[in-house]
Amino acid sequence: MSWWRFLLFNAIGAALWVGAWVFIAVYFSAHAAAAAQFANNLVFAAVAIGLIVLLASLIVRRLRRDGLCGRTVVVKLKLGRRRAPGPRGYPLLTRRTTLPEATDDGAAIARAV
């Protein structure tokens, strides 16, 4: 292949390559904020679920060590976004579930949450 022909095909390939990447960047930049928000929510949910499972296992360990069983599961979540001035301005979400029978099973406690 002559070097002129190589140069021509190389320039055409480079133009197509750059055009494809510019199109991808422009197209996805319009959706980047939504994708970042989704990823943030996904990470938060994964961390929250992992924390719930960890805390449930620690509670079960303590219940078994002391020879106790629990029937009522209460979860309190204090949000970090202040809605009113003062120390009570942070919203508190509370969920309470009563199991049909007392248990020290970590999976049952995690499912109740």
C-alpha positions in Angstrom: 0.0 0.0 0.0 1.4 3.4 -0.9 1.9 5.9 1.8 -0.7 8.3 0.3 -3.4 5.7 0.4 -2.4 4.8 4.0 -2.5 8.4 5.0 -6.0 8.8 3.5 -7.4 5.8 5.2 -5.7 6.8 8.5 -7.2 10.2 8.3 -10.7 8.8 7.6 -10.4 6.4 10.4 -9.2 9.1 12.8 -12.1 11.3 11.8 -14.6 8.5 12.4 -13.0 7.6 15.7 -13.1 11.2 17.0 -16.6 11.7 15.7 -17.9 8.6 17.5 -16.3 9.7 20.8 -17.6 13.2 20.5 -21.1 11.9 19.7 -21.0 9.6 22.7 -19.8 12.4 25.0 -22.4 14.8 23.9 -25.2 12.2 24.0 -24.4 10.9 27.5 -23.5 14.3 29.0 -27.2 15.2 28.8 -28.0 12.1 31.0 -25.0 12.2 33.2 -26.8 13.9 36.1 -29.5 11.4 36.2 -27.0 8.5 36.0 -25.0 10.0 38.8 -28.1 10.4 41.0 -29.1 6.8 40.3 -25.7 5.5 41.2 -25.7 7.6 44.3 -29.0 6.2 45.4 -27.9 2.7 44.5 -24.8 3.0 46.6 -26.8 4.5 49.5 -29.3 1.6 49.4 -26.5 -1.0 49.3 -24.8 0.5 52.3 -28.1 0.8 54.2 -28.9 -2.9 53.5 -25.4 -3.9 54.5 -25.6 -1.9 57.7 -29.0 -3.4 58.6 -27.7 -6.9 58.1 -24.6 -6.1 60.2 -26.5 -4.6 63.0 -29.0 -7.4 63.0 -26.2 -9.9 63.3 -24.7 -8.0 66.2 -28.1 -7.8 68.0 -28.6 -11.6 67.5 -25.1 -12.3 68.9 -25.9 -10.2 72.0 -29.4 -11.9 72.4 -27.9 -15.4 72.1 -25.0 -14.5 74.5 -27.5 -13.3 77.1 -30.0 -16.1 76.4 -32.8 -13.8 75.3 -35.2 -13.6 72.4 -36.7 -10.5 70.8 -40.2 -10.0 69.3 -40.4 -6.3 68.5 -38.0 -4.8 65.9 -37.7 -1.0 65.9 -35.6 0.9 63.4 -34.9 4.7 63.7 -33.2 6.7 61.0 -32.3 10.3 61.5 -31.9 12.1 58.2 -29.0 14.5 57.7 -31.0 17.2 56.0 -32.2 19.8 58.6 -35.8 21.0 58.2 -36.0 23.3 61.2 -33.5 25.2 63.3 -32.2 23.6 66.5 -31.2 20.1 67.5 -34.7 18.7 66.8 -34.7 20.1 63.3 -33.5 16.8 61.8 -36.3 14.5 60.7 -36.5 11.1 62.3 -38.0 8.1 60.5 -39.2 5.3 62.8 -40.5 1.9 61.7 -41.7 -0.8 64.2 -42.6 -4.4 63.5 -43.8 -7.0 65.9 -42.9 -10.6 65.0 -45.4 -13.4 65.6 -43.1 -15.1 68.1 -39.9 -14.3 69.9 -36.8 -15.1 68.0 -33.0 -14.8 68.0 -32.7 -15.6 64.3 -30.8 -12.8 62.5 -32.4 -13.5 59.1 -35.9 -13.2 60.7 -34.9 -9.9 62.3 -33.4 -8.6 59.0 -36.5 -9.6 57.1 -38.7 -7.7 59.6 -36.9 -4.5 58.9 
